[in-house]
Amino acid sequence: MSDSNMRIHQAPWGKALIVVSSLLIVLCVVNVAVFRALLPEEPRAMLLLAQWALPMIVLACLPFMIRSYAITDDAILIRRLFWTTRLERSGMKSAEFLPNAMSKSLRTCGNGGAFSFTGWYWNKSLGFYRAFVTDLNRTVVLHFAKRTVMVSPVDPEEFVSDLNA
């Protein structure tokens, strides 16, 4: 498979991601509206900061959204909103579809549902791993020589098949 024949796999939003992202957006709107109603005519800096802190955090998470995954001869490309994260395939040992592989995971550093589940996680069965996930039910675990990565393409079995082709 050459780069001109790269296989694109969409990154679907699962129920958990839809719920968390939607709740965050609603909380932002409510937060701004409540502070707007309660702020005096001449707001103090700390009140303005409190009013806009949550919306700014949510906006900061937006660029990390995962749009799709692409498989080329030498890499797996994780397409974000404004950039692409590249995983070299040369050190990849295996890929397996393990539904709900993130269950019982601890987030050590990252985003737990604001437009994606991304960052560094740990669970008993996988140890430490890096997640680029949008649907917790469609997880594919990629085992590399020195790390483990998780993704969630729309058709996990086809994604694994394309990696093995």
C-alpha positions as CSV (number, residue, x, y, z in Angstrom):
1,M,0.0,0.0,0.0
2,S,1.6,3.3,-1.1
3,D,0.8,6.7,0.4
4,S,-1.4,7.4,-2.6
5,N,-3.4,4.3,-1.6
6,M,-3.6,5.2,2.1
7,R,-6.6,3.7,3.9
8,I,-8.7,6.2,5.9
9,H,-10.7,5.1,8.9
10,Q,-13.1,7.6,10.5
11,A,-13.1,8.2,14.2
12,P,-16.7,7.8,15.4
13,W,-18.0,9.4,18.6
14,G,-19.2,6.9,21.0
15,K,-22.0,7.5,23.6
16,A,-19.6,8.4,26.4
17,L,-17.8,11.0,24.3
18,I,-21.1,12.5,23.1
19,V,-22.4,12.7,26.7
20,V,-19.3,14.2,28.2
21,S,-18.7,16.7,25.4
22,S,-22.3,17.8,25.4
23,L,-22.4,18.2,29.2
24,L,-19.2,20.3,29.1
25,I,-20.7,22.6,26.4
26,V,-24.0,23.0,28.5
27,L,-21.9,23.7,31.6
28,C,-20.0,26.4,29.8
29,V,-23.1,28.1,28.6
30,V,-24.7,27.9,32.0
31,N,-21.5,29.0,33.7
32,V,-21.2,32.1,31.5
33,A,-24.9,32.9,31.8
34,V,-24.9,32.6,35.6
35,F,-21.8,34.7,36.1
36,R,-23.2,37.3,33.6
37,A,-26.4,37.6,35.7
38,L,-24.4,37.8,39.0
39,L,-21.6,40.0,38.0
40,P,-21.7,43.7,39.1
41,E,-21.5,46.4,36.5
42,E,-17.8,46.7,36.9
43,P,-16.6,43.1,37.3
44,R,-13.5,42.2,39.3
45,A,-10.7,40.4,37.5
46,M,-11.2,37.2,39.6
47,L,-14.9,37.0,38.7
48,L,-14.2,37.5,35.0
49,L,-11.6,34.7,35.3
50,A,-14.1,32.4,37.0
51,Q,-16.7,33.2,34.3
52,W,-14.4,32.3,31.4
53,A,-12.1,29.6,32.9
54,L,-14.3,26.6,32.0
55,P,-15.1,27.8,28.4
56,M,-11.4,28.4,27.9
57,I,-10.5,24.9,29.1
58,V,-13.1,23.4,26.8
59,L,-11.8,25.5,23.8
60,A,-8.3,24.3,24.6
61,C,-9.4,20.7,24.3
62,L,-11.1,21.2,20.9
63,P,-7.9,21.1,18.8
64,F,-7.0,17.7,20.2
65,M,-10.2,16.2,18.7
66,I,-9.5,13.1,16.6
67,R,-11.1,13.2,13.1
68,S,-9.7,10.0,11.6
69,Y,-6.9,7.5,11.3
70,A,-5.0,6.8,8.1
71,I,-2.8,3.8,7.4
72,T,0.2,4.2,5.0
73,D,3.0,1.8,4.2
74,D,5.2,3.1,7.0
75,A,2.9,4.9,9.5
76,I,-0.4,5.2,11.2
77,L,-1.6,8.8,11.0
78,I,-3.9,10.2,13.7
79,R,-5.6,13.2,12.1
80,R,-6.5,15.8,14.6
81,L,-8.4,19.1,14.0
82,F,-5.3,21.1,13.0
83,W,-2.4,18.6,12.8
84,T,-1.5,14.9,12.4
85,T,0.2,12.7,14.9
86,R,2.4,10.0,13.2
87,L,3.0,6.5,14.6
88,E,5.8,4.7,12.7
89,R,4.8,1.2,11.9
90,S,8.3,-0.2,11.9
91,G,8.3,-1.0,15.6
92,M,4.8,-2.4,15.7
93,K,4.5,-6.0,16.9
94,S,0.7,-6.5,16.7
95,A,-2.7,-4.9,16.5
96,E,-5.8,-6.4,18.0
97,F,-9.4,-5.4,18.4
98,L,-10.2,-5.4,22.1
99,P,-13.6,-3.8,22.7
100,N,-13.8,-1.7,25.9
101,A,-10.0,-2.1,26.5
102,M,-10.0,1.2,28.3
103,S,-12.4,0.0,31.0
104,K,-10.9,0.2,34.5
105,S,-8.2,2.5,33.3
106,L,-6.6,5.3,35.2
107,R,-5.8,8.5,33.4
108,T,-2.3,9.5,34.3
109,C,-2.2,12.6,32.1
110,G,-4.6,13.7,29.4
111,N,-8.2,14.3,28.4
112,G,-11.0,12.2,29.7
113,G,-13.8,13.0,27.3
114,A,-13.8,16.6,26.1
115,F,-14.0,15.8,22.4
116,S,-11.7,12.8,22.8
117,F,-10.1,10.4,25.2
118,T,-6.4,11.2,24.7
119,G,-3.3,11.1,26.7
120,W,-1.6,8.6,28.9
121,Y,-3.5,5.9,30.8
122,W,-2.8,2.8,32.8
123,N,-4.8,-0.4,33.5
124,K,-3.9,-3.8,35.0
125,S,-4.0,-5.8,31.7
126,L,-2.2,-3.3,29.4
127,G,0.0,-1.4,31.8
128,F,0.8,2.2,30.6
129,Y,-0.5,3.1,27.2
130,R,-1.3,6.2,25.1
131,A,-4.9,6.7,23.9
132,F,-6.2,8.4,20.8
133,V,-9.8,7.2,21.3
134,T,-13.3,8.5,20.4
135,D,-15.4,5.4,21.0
136,L,-14.7,3.3,24.1
137,N,-16.4,0.3,22.5
138,R,-14.3,0.1,19.3
139,T,-10.8,0.1,20.8
140,V,-7.8,-1.4,18.9
141,V,-4.7,-2.0,20.9
142,L,-1.4,-1.4,19.0
143,H,1.6,-3.1,20.6
144,F,5.0,-1.5,19.7
145,A,8.4,-2.6,20.8
146,K,8.6,0.0,23.6
147,R,5.0,1.3,24.0
148,T,1.3,0.5,23.6
149,V,-1.2,2.8,21.8
150,M,-4.9,2.6,21.6
151,V,-7.2,3.9,18.8
152,S,-10.9,3.6,17.9
153,P,-11.7,3.4,14.2
154,V,-15.2,3.1,12.9
155,D,-14.6,-0.5,11.8
156,P,-11.9,-2.0,14.1
157,E,-11.7,-5.4,12.4
158,E,-11.2,-3.7,9.0
159,F,-8.6,-1.4,10.5
160,V,-6.6,-4.4,11.9
161,S,-7.0,-6.2,8.6
162,D,-5.6,-3.1,6.8
163,L,-2.6,-3.0,9.2
164,N,-1.9,-6.7,8.5
165,A,-2.3,-6.4,4.7
